Amino acid sequence: DKEALEWAVPLPPRPSLTLRQPALVAGTRPLTPTERGSANHLFLQFAHYAACEEREALAREVERMVQEEFLTPEQAGAVEQEQMLRLFASPLGQKLLHGEVRREFKFSILVDAGMYDAEAAGERVMLQGVADCLILEPDGLTVVDFKTDRVPSGREAERAAVYYGQLRAYAMAIGRIFNRPVRRCVLYFLKTGAEVEVPFAG
């Protein structure tokens, strides 16, 4: 051992490593529109819905989510509380409050590729997605997708058409997974409070 130590080559000093906090965590820049939208989706994913019907209770709920680290302080400041109050005062919001709900439902399912390309019929492809919210009712399911798009009032149906393919695929997959009919697919635009039903073959 002594001889080995005499011949050992000393290791170079290890360089010091300083990690920099991401700008969002450090609070050095404002949130982008995409990050603001993500903050509102996080709220809808983890909030106690029973606390979302009254202004003061909702504000306390946002504070709770910061304390329990569901949201950063910057994300909490981006939560559109008036929009949330309007949502939970709506008929859809009342179903969210009083119904059986699944949030951020992740799924993976094999489907026939012919659904998307006739020449690929017979091949199997993996369809994956995350449904913002499912409402389970005795007569079937409702698939809900929340949108934070800055869409002008009165133009929601036009904008919703962009998402029809996505929601129809979700409805097909979720109906198969639960072995229950999907009765409705709904896009809810938080900015305007508009609810747009997606036409599909249930």
C-alpha positions in Angstrom: 0.0 0.0 0.0 2.9 2.4 0.9 4.6 1.7 -2.4 1.4 2.2 -4.4 0.9 5.5 -2.7 4.4 6.6 -3.8 3.6 5.9 -7.4 0.0 7.2 -7.4 -0.7 10.1 -9.7 -2.5 12.8 -7.8 -6.0 13.6 -9.1 -6.6 17.1 -10.4 -8.8 19.2 -8.2 -12.6 18.8 -8.8 -14.1 21.9 -10.4 -16.7 23.6 -8.4 -20.2 23.3 -9.8 -22.8 26.1 -9.3 -26.4 25.3 -10.4 -28.5 28.2 -11.5 -32.2 28.2 -10.8 -34.5 28.3 -13.8 -35.7 31.8 -14.4 -39.3 30.8 -13.7 -38.5 29.3 -10.3 -36.2 32.2 -9.4 -39.0 34.6 -10.3 -36.8 36.6 -12.6 -39.2 36.8 -15.6 -42.9 36.9 -16.2 -44.7 33.7 -17.3 -45.3 33.2 -20.9 -48.9 32.7 -22.2 -48.3 29.0 -22.4 -47.0 28.9 -18.8 -50.0 30.9 -17.6 -52.3 28.4 -19.3 -50.4 25.5 -17.7 -50.9 27.2 -14.3 -54.6 27.2 -14.8 -54.6 23.6 -15.8 -52.6 22.7 -12.7 -55.2 24.5 -10.6 -58.0 22.6 -12.2 -56.1 19.3 -11.7 -55.3 19.7 -8.0 -57.8 22.1 -6.5 -60.5 21.1 -4.0 -63.5 21.9 -6.2 -65.7 22.4 -3.1 -63.6 25.5 -2.3 -64.2 27.1 -5.8 -67.7 28.5 -5.5 -67.0 31.6 -3.4 -64.3 34.2 -4.0 -62.7 34.2 -0.5 -62.6 30.4 -0.3 -61.1 30.2 -3.8 -58.3 32.7 -2.9 -57.5 30.5 0.2 -57.4 27.4 -2.0 -54.9 29.1 -4.3 -52.8 29.9 -1.2 -53.1 26.3 0.0 -51.8 25.1 -3.3 -48.7 27.3 -3.0 -48.0 26.2 0.6 -48.3 22.5 -0.5 -46.2 23.2 -3.6 -48.8 22.3 -6.2 -48.2 25.8 -7.6 -45.3 28.3 -7.4 -46.1 31.8 -6.3 -45.7 33.0 -9.9 -48.2 30.3 -11.1 -50.6 31.2 -8.3 -50.6 34.8 -9.6 -51.5 33.5 -13.1 -54.6 31.6 -11.9 -57.6 33.4 -13.3 -59.8 33.3 -10.3 -62.8 35.1 -11.8 -62.8 32.6 -14.6 -62.8 29.7 -12.1 -65.7 31.2 -10.2 -67.7 31.5 -13.4 -66.9 27.9 -14.4 -68.1 26.5 -11.1 -71.2 28.6 -11.2 -72.1 27.1 -14.6 -74.1 23.9 -15.1 -70.9 22.1 -16.2 -69.2 23.3 -13.0 -72.0 22.0 -10.9 -71.6 18.6 -12.4 -67.9 18.8 -11.6 -68.7 19.7 -8.0 -71.4 17.1 -7.4 -70.6 14.3 -9.8 -68.1 11.5 -10.0 -65.0 12.9 -11.6 -61.7 11.7 -12.9 -59.1 14.4 -13.5 -56.1 14.2 -15.9 -57.0 10.7 -17.0 -54.0 9.3 -18.8 -54.6 6.5 -21.3 -52.8 4.3 -23.9 -54.7 2.0 -26.2 -54.0 0.1 -29.4 -56.2 1.1 -32.3 -56.5 0.3 -36.0 -54.3 2.6 -38.0 -57.0 2.6 -40.6 -58.8 5.2 -38.5 -56.2 7.7 -39.6 -54.9 6.3 -42.9 -57.0 4.0 -45.1 -53.9 2.4 -46.6 -52.7 1.4 -43.1 -55.9 -0.5 -42.3 -55.1 -3.7 -40.3 -52.0 -2.2 -38.7 -52.1 -1.4 -35.0 -50.9 1.9 -33.6 -50.7 3.2 -30.0 -53.0 6.1 -29.2 -52.0 8.0 -26.1 -53.5 11.0 -24.5 -54.6 12.8 -21.3 -58.2 13.9 -20.8 -58.5 17.0 -18.6 -61.6 15.7 -16.9 -64.2 12.9 -17.1 -67.6 13.0 -15.6 -69.0 9.5 -14.9 -72.8 9.5 -14.9 -75.3 6.6 -14.8 -76.1 6.9 -18.5 -72.5 7.3 -19.7 -69.4 9.5 -19.7 -68.8 13.2 -20.5 -65.3 14.1 -21.7 -64.3 17.7 -20.8 -61.3 19.6 -22.2 -60.5 23.0 -20.7 -59.0 25.6 -23.1 -57.1 28.7 -22.1 -57.0 30.0 -25.7 -57.4 33.8 -26.1 -60.3 33.4 -28.3 -62.7 36.4 -28.9 -66.2 36.0 -27.6 -68.5 34.6 -30.3 -65.6 32.8 -32.1 -65.4 29.8 -29.7 -67.2 27.3 -32.1 -64.8 28.3 -34.9 -61.8 27.7 -32.6 -63.3 24.5 -31.2 -63.2 22.9 -34.6 -59.4 22.7 -34.4 -59.8 20.3 -31.5 -62.6 18.1 -32.9 -60.2 15.3 -34.0 -58.5 15.2 -30.7 -61.7 15.0 -28.7 -63.2 12.4 -31.0 -60.2 10.2 -30.6 -60.4 10.7 -26.8 -64.1 9.7 -26.8 -63.4 6.5 -28.7 -60.5 5.4 -26.5 -62.2 6.3 -23.2 -65.4 4.5 -24.2 -63.4 1.4 -24.8 -61.4 1.6 -21.6 -64.4 2.1 -19.4 -66.7 -0.1 -21.5 -69.3 2.6 -21.2 -70.8 5.0 -23.8 -69.4 8.5 -24.1 -72.5 10.7 -24.2 -70.8 14.1 -24.6 -67.5 15.7 -25.5 -67.2 19.3 -24.3 -64.7 22.0 -24.8 -64.9 24.7 -22.2 -63.1 28.0 -22.9 -62.1 29.6 -19.7 -61.5 33.1 -21.1 -65.1 33.5 -22.3 -67.0 30.9 -20.2 -68.3 29.3 -23.4 -69.1 25.6 -23.6 -68.9 24.0 -27.1 -70.1 20.5 -27.6 -68.0 18.4 -30.0 -70.1 16.4 -32.5 -69.1 12.7 -32.7 -70.6 9.3 -33.2 -71.1 8.0 -29.7 
